[in-house]
Amino acid sequence: MRIENEYLSQLMERVVRRNPAEPEFHQAVREVLASLSPVVDRHPEYIEEGVMDCLVEPERIIKFRVPWEDDQGKVHVNRGFRVQFNSAIGPYKGGLRFHPSVNEGIIKFLGFEQTFKNSLTGLPIGGGKGGADFDPKGRSDAEVMRFCQSFMTELSKHIGPDTDVPAGDIGVGSREIGYLFGQYKRLSNEFTGALTGKGLAYGGSLARTEATGYGLCYFADNMLRSAGRSFEGATVVVSGSGNVAIYACEKATDFGAKVVAMSDSGGYVYDPDGIDLALVKELKEVRRARISAYVDSRPRAEYHAGCAGIWQIPCHIALPCATQNELDEGAARALVANGCYAVVEGANMPCTPQATEVLQGAGVLYAPSKAANAGGVAVSALEMSQNSMRFYWDFAEVDEHLRTIMRDLYNNVAAAAERYGRPGDLAAGANIAGFLKVADAMLAYGLV
Ligand code: NDP
């Protein structure tokens, strides 16, 4: 991906030099800087006033030890992170990821992306991200609780409802948020909305669980309609079977599509009759089982070990909702060859740069994650509003806000792409529109 502006190209070289061995962070920064050349050409003040240099440097990185004891009394030590990337337009906001692959570079890439995504929602939230290289899979509830309490004992010193408000991400669902919030409340001696994605019994918002997946389909619906297409009658492949995937599948089905495949990190299921989502919810949300168990109850469905093959299944719309770089160039070529006309990113950065190039080159409608999956953080911000008001909206009201936010977001991104000479390029539009608001706030503050 070429960065045309000379200054931004040198800045990219400095980012690589100063952040060695962080390929995901480099990938995310390069993708954004490549889109911003026309913006800085028109507005050199963003370079002259140091905004571009500040933008690629997190405001603060917190890295800490997380010791905890398993059920056998053995001590484990994990590493925790919180990257407070940019607070120009509001308190840091972004999820916590518990997964063995977590490292500083991955959290930086996610925090950087989050800054633009949060800006695109139109709500007053800055960008942050955190997590730990802890794997909750196979751990008892008591072990997960002890880990979460130890993690929060340190994290609580750095967060708060007006400072930094974490939420869930991979490996951090309602169980983990419960343990984390309980410990935060105990340590701070305050009942404040310092986390989102909370349970409904203790300050959560209706529709937060559904928000990322539903929001993804609302965004996709706007994009498809503007191209004279829709979900109605379309065949859809969804990767993952976690929070985002499940509710993307639910809304796509509501919109008249047939979802024929879902996956987890072990493999994927193909169900020619359409995915039985109640069964997937039972397996994943209740039994914490593997997706391979799906075929025990659905004899016409097939299970295939390994994730990559899911993109070989013919579909009209692909919704990658598992993890970063899960859809590579070969997968993109297979999608194009099979007649796929839209790829909408539910996970953060699921397409490799080469895959994006193939898709855009073939005229596939492509919705980048920082725009398409912003519904989750948008409803998190609505959860913060409700916590501050000490008053809760019903499901329909939150869902209506979400629909409006995703419609406006789509229009804003499409308009920015048009304004800067890249009509139809939603990736460029998202980077530009997300950047402008943050950059203007940074300009107003001077050097801080
Ligand atoms: P979950 O933990 O609920 O689900 C993740 C799903 O992806 C699981 O099916 C998991 O399989 C699979 N997966 C995870 N890692 C890998 C991997 N390395 N290879 C293949 N499959 C993998 O997470 P979420 O649904 O919350 O998050 C999914 C994506 O969406 C992430 O990129 C996240 O950053 C992004 N996102 C999430 C938001 C939210 O509100 N939750 C908001 C915006 C973005 P297994 O169970 O086997 O690990």
Residues whose N, C-alpha, C, O or C-beta is under 5 A from the ligand:
A	BS01	NDP	G168 D169 I170 G171 T212 G240 S241 G242 N243 V244 A245 S263 D264 S265 G266 C307 C321 A322 T323 Q324 G346 A347 N348 N373 G376
